[in-house]
Amino acid sequence: MEGMGLRICLSNGEVIEDPEERIREYCEVEIYRGYDDCHNVTDEITWEDIKAANRLYAYIGRLEAEKLVNSREIPVILSKIDNVDLGDISDYEWLRVKSCLQELLKACLAIRGVGLAKATKVLHLKRPKLIPILDSYVMRFLLNIDVRNFIPKDRLLKLGVQAIEIVRMDLISNREEFAILQRKLHDLPIPLEKVRLYDILCWTTEKWDIREELNAPYGKPSRSLRRFKKSGMFGKES
């Protein structure tokens, strides 16, 4: 498979063609430096974590940030959770980890103004192998739900846990593919964990391909776009 065209088949029916090119283009035009090089695998949420998350458009306000940083509950829960690859957790161990993640998300969502995007953009920095980013693009892609609309916090919590379970199952069913993808991307200046590769692929498919929103801070995506590949506009070099 190493020498063949890499394809990732997701449980929602989407097929990601040439994920390596997609990740490379994301790292060129979207926020990469200033966030993905800010992993901080500790049990305490810090102001540096907040700053890094806000570089990725978390839009965490001062009051929300203070409650996240000063929380007594969140560090206790984080201390129970190891930074392990989400797709490598056994079914037996997953029962415990899922319970802890649910508890962790609940503590974050209990803070007024904090939704799944803000919570997971911070929490990914604390456990980068385990926790994916679940913003509105990823949630729409995975569950076809617009979390920008008002959703009660208890319902939002259930959706967040459901999304993480989907991510885990997709990582398991594409274990070899993500291992190969990570090897192919070994030369990136900032390494990306499998769970981050996954959420980038979901995010860009929803934003770039489905919604055709091509605005980005460092240029516009082009060569990895699905519509261009289908039309043959970016064919292989002879």
Residue, then its C-alpha position, 0 to 999 in steps of 0.5 A: m500500500e505504501g507505494m499505491g495511491l493512499r485513500i481514506c474511507l470514512s464511516n459517513g461515506e466520504v473518501i479522502e483521495d490523496p490525503e498527503e497533498r491535502i494536509r500539506e496544502y492545509c499547512e501552507v495556507e491555514i493556521y498551522r504554526g502558532y497552534d500545532d507547535c504549542h502542545n502542552v501535555t500537562d493537567e493545567i490549562t494555561w494562558e499560553d494554551i488559551k493564546a494558542a487556541n485563539r490563534l486557531y479562531a477559538y475566540i475565547g473571551r477573558l471571562e471564559a479564559e479565566k474560568l478555564v485557567n482557574s478551574r479546579e475540576i478540569p486538572v483533576i479530570l485531565s490527570k486521569i487521562d493519558n496522552v494516547d492515540l485515540g485509535d489505539i485504545s482497546d474496546y475495554e479501556w475505551l469505556r473508562v477513557k470515554s467516561c473521563l472524556q465525557e466528564l472533561l467536556k462536561a466541565c468545559l461546557a459548563i462554563r458559559g460561552v464555551g462550546l465544543a470548538k473552544a473546549t476542544k481547541v484547548l483540550h487538543l493541546k493538552r492531549p494531542k494524541l487523543i482529543p480531536i478538534l470539534d468545531s462547527y465544520v467538523m461537527r457538520f461533516l461528521l454528524n450533519i448538525d450545525v452546532r452554531n445554532f442553539i443546542p442545550k449543553d446536555r445535548l451538545l455534550k452527547l454530540g461531542v462524545q458521539a463525534i469522538e466515538i466516530v473519530r475513534m472508529d474511523l481511525i481504527s478502520n483506517r489504522e494502516e492508512f493513517a500510519i502511512l500518512q504520518r510516515k509520508l508527512h515526516d518532513l513537516p516542520i511540525p509533526l501532526e498526530k493522527v487525530r489531528l490529521y483526521d480532523i484536518l481532513c474532515w475540516t477541509t473537506e467540509k470547508w473547501d470541498i463541500r462549502e467551497e469556502l476558500n478563504a485562508p490566512y496565507g493564500k487559497p487552497s487549489r491543487s488538493l481541491r476535489r472539484f479540480k481533481k475531478s475536472g483534471m485541472f491539476g493532472k500529474e506532471s509528465 
